[in-house]
Amino acid sequence: MNPHLSRLQPYPFERLKQLFAGVKPNPDYRPISLGIGEPKHATPALVTQALTANLAGLSSYPATAGEPALREAVAGWLQRRYGLDVNPVTQVLPVNGTREALFALTQTVVDGTRPGATVLCPNPFYQIYEGATLLAGADPYYVPSDPAKNFAVDWDSVPAAVWARTQMIFVCSPGNPTGAVMPLPEWKKLFELSDQHGFVIASDECYSEIYFRDEPPLGGMEAAAKLGRLDFKNLIALTSLSKRSSVPGMRSGFVAGDAAIVKQFLLYRTYHGSAMSTVVQAASIAAWNDEQHVIENRNLYREKFAQVTPVLAAVLDVKLPDAAFYLWAGVKGSDTDFARDLLALYNVTVLPGSYLARQARGFNPGAGRVRMALVAETAECLEAAQRIVQFVKSRT
Ligand SMILES: Cc1ncc(COP(=O)(O)O)c(C=O)c1O
C-alpha cells in the first residue's frame, strides 16, 4: 500500500459523526443542517436543457483537453469577469470540479522526493489541500488566518527556511470558511515570494461569484495582470460552476494560468483519466455564457445573509463576510461542545471550527468557532438562527 495513505486525517464530517454518536437530537424540532457546504438553490433550466439536448455525446470518449468551444467559453468569461486576455488553447483546461483538480495539480507540481518538500496551506482550510499534499509525499505547513485582520492569512509568520523549501502554496479567496477576499498587496507579496523561491501558487477561487460587497472579489489572474504579470508565471487559478451556478453534481470547472504548468497538467490528466463528458461540456458552455442566473443566485444569498447575519450577530461573534456562503462565528468556549449541545437541544447541525483547522505551533485557529453554511432556503436558515439564539441565551 502507498504509505502516504496512513498520514491522511479523518474528514471533518467523519469527526462530526463521531462527535454526534450517542446524541439524541430533540424530537420537538425538525432537523436543520448548516453543516455541509453544498449549494441547494435550484439548478438553472439553461443547464438542464443543455444537458438533455446533448445526450448524444454519451456515445463518444471525451478528449482530456476538452472541446475548443468550452475553452473559448471559459476564455470569454475570464475576459468579461476579469478583463483578461488568455489563450484558450494553452492557458485553459477543463476539470471535473475544483476538488479533483486541486488534488491532481498537486501531484503534477510537487516533487515529493526532494528533501523537505513543503506545501503551504491556510489554516483553517479545505481539507483536500492537506490530503493532496500528503499523497504527493510532501509536508503541509499550516499558516494561520488572523481574526484581527479580517481573517487574512498571516504569510509574514512563515519562516524564511520554510519559504525556501516550499514548492506550492494554496490560496483560497474567497476563503472557506472565513469568506475573506485577498487584496492586491497580499497578491503582490506572494508573487514576489514565488519569484524568489520558485513555488507555484494554486489559487482556489470556487466561491468567486458569491459576494456581499459591491465590488466582485479580485481573482488571482486579475491580480497578476494588474501587476503586469501577463504570463501568469507560476500561477494556476481553479474555478468552478458548483457554487456559481448551483450545480455541484455536474462536476465542472476549469484551471487557467501559466501555460507551462497547464501543459504538464494536461499530460498528467491524460494518464489520470479525468476528461469531462461532452454532455457536461455542452451544459458548462451554456452556464459560462450566461450571467443572469448567476446574478439571481447571488441575490438569493445576499437576501439570506442580510436576514440571518444580524440575528446571529446579537449572540455570537460574527459579521457579514466579504464573500462565499459561510458564517464563521466565534462561540466563546469549546466549539465541539457547542455543536454537540446545539444538536441535542435544538436539532441544528453546525461544523466545529477546530475540525477545519490544525493545531500548529501551539494553537488551532479554528478552535472556539463554528462554520455555518447558509445553503438552505432563507426561512430554514432563519429558523436555525433563531434556535441558535435561544440556545446561546440558555447557556449564559
Ligand atoms: C474551498 C473549496 N475548494 C474547492 C471545493 C470543491 O468544489 P468543486 O469540486 O465542486 O468545484 C470546495 C467545495 O466545497 C471548497 O469549499
The ligand as a MOL file (V3000), in Angstrom:
LIG
                    3D

  0  0  0     0  0            999 V3000
M  V30 BEGIN CTAB
M  V30 COUNTS 16 16 0 0 0
M  V30 BEGIN ATOM
M  V30 1 C -12.6210 25.8480 -0.7470 0
M  V30 2 C -13.1880 24.8290 -1.6580 0
M  V30 3 N -12.4920 24.4850 -2.7510 0
M  V30 4 C -12.9640 23.5680 -3.6170 0
M  V30 5 C -14.1760 22.9370 -3.3980 0
M  V30 6 C -14.6170 21.8950 -4.3910 0
M  V30 7 O -15.6550 22.3120 -5.1630 0
M  V30 8 P -15.9540 21.6540 -6.5850 0
M  V30 9 O -15.1270 20.4010 -6.6980 0
M  V30 10 O -17.4060 21.3600 -6.5660 0
M  V30 11 O -15.5630 22.6540 -7.6070 0
M  V30 12 C -14.9400 23.2610 -2.2890 0
M  V30 13 C -16.2180 22.5750 -2.0590 0
M  V30 14 O -16.8990 22.7060 -1.0830 0
M  V30 15 C -14.4270 24.2450 -1.3830 0
M  V30 16 O -15.1100 24.6060 -0.2930 0
M  V30 END ATOM
M  V30 BEGIN BOND
M  V30 1 1 1 2
M  V30 2 1 2 3
M  V30 3 2 2 15
M  V30 4 2 3 4
M  V30 5 1 4 5
M  V30 6 1 5 6
M  V30 7 2 5 12
M  V30 8 1 6 7
M  V30 9 1 7 8
M  V30 10 2 8 9
M  V30 11 1 8 10
M  V30 12 1 8 11
M  V30 13 1 12 13
M  V30 14 1 12 15
M  V30 15 2 13 14
M  V30 16 1 15 16
M  V30 END BOND
M  V30 END CTAB
M  END
